[in-house]
Amino acid sequence: MAEKPDEVKKLLTIARDLGFASGVRIKAVDAIGNIGTHDALLALLDLAASESLIKDERDRALKHARKIIKSGY
């Protein structure tokens, strides 16, 4: 389980990097959402609050965060 926080950090870096295409950033957001841990939830909320990302990316981060919360984590 020690790998999960590192994985979340790497994916969060990709999701924030505007040098990547939107599709790549969205895949990173989806991957964070699929991890489903508390660290992933915090990362998704951080992305949703980021004004530099496009609206679709922020909405997607919120969707995944909502899914983690509903799962009872």
C-alpha positions as CSV (number, residue, x, y, z in Angstrom):
1,M,0.0,0.0,0.0
2,A,3.0,2.3,0.3
3,E,3.0,2.6,-3.5
4,K,-0.4,4.3,-3.6
5,P,0.6,7.7,-2.2
6,D,3.5,7.9,-4.6
7,E,1.2,6.8,-7.5
8,V,-1.3,9.5,-6.5
9,K,1.5,12.1,-6.4
10,K,2.7,11.2,-9.8
11,L,-0.7,11.2,-11.3
12,L,-1.6,14.5,-9.6
13,T,1.6,16.1,-11.2
14,I,0.4,14.9,-14.6
15,A,-3.2,16.1,-14.0
16,R,-1.9,19.6,-13.1
17,D,0.6,19.9,-15.9
18,L,-0.9,22.1,-18.6
19,G,1.9,21.0,-20.9
20,F,0.1,17.8,-21.4
21,A,-3.0,17.5,-23.7
22,S,-6.3,17.6,-22.0
23,G,-7.0,13.9,-22.8
24,V,-3.8,12.9,-20.9
25,R,-4.8,15.0,-17.9
26,I,-8.3,13.5,-17.9
27,K,-6.8,10.0,-17.9
28,A,-4.7,11.0,-14.9
29,V,-7.8,12.2,-13.1
30,D,-9.6,9.0,-13.9
31,A,-6.7,7.0,-12.6
32,I,-6.6,8.9,-9.4
33,G,-10.4,8.3,-9.0
34,N,-9.9,4.6,-9.6
35,I,-7.4,4.4,-6.7
36,G,-10.1,5.3,-4.3
37,T,-8.0,6.1,-1.2
38,H,-8.2,9.1,1.2
39,D,-5.1,10.5,-0.5
40,A,-6.8,10.1,-3.9
41,L,-9.9,11.9,-2.5
42,L,-7.7,14.8,-1.3
43,A,-5.9,15.0,-4.7
44,L,-9.2,15.1,-6.5
45,L,-10.6,17.8,-4.4
46,D,-7.3,19.8,-4.9
47,L,-7.8,19.4,-8.7
48,A,-11.4,20.4,-8.5
49,A,-10.3,23.6,-6.7
50,S,-7.6,24.4,-9.3
51,E,-8.7,27.4,-11.4
52,S,-6.0,26.6,-14.0
53,L,-7.7,23.5,-15.2
54,I,-10.6,23.5,-17.7
55,K,-14.2,23.1,-16.4
56,D,-14.5,19.5,-17.7
57,E,-11.4,18.4,-15.9
58,R,-12.6,20.0,-12.6
59,D,-16.0,18.5,-13.0
60,R,-14.5,15.0,-13.6
61,A,-12.4,15.4,-10.5
62,L,-15.5,16.2,-8.5
63,K,-17.4,13.3,-9.9
64,H,-14.6,10.9,-8.9
65,A,-14.4,12.5,-5.4
66,R,-18.1,12.1,-5.0
67,K,-17.8,8.4,-5.9
68,I,-15.1,7.9,-3.3
69,I,-17.2,9.7,-0.6
70,K,-20.3,7.6,-1.5
71,S,-18.3,4.4,-1.2
72,G,-17.9,5.2,2.5
73,Y,-14.2,5.9,2.5
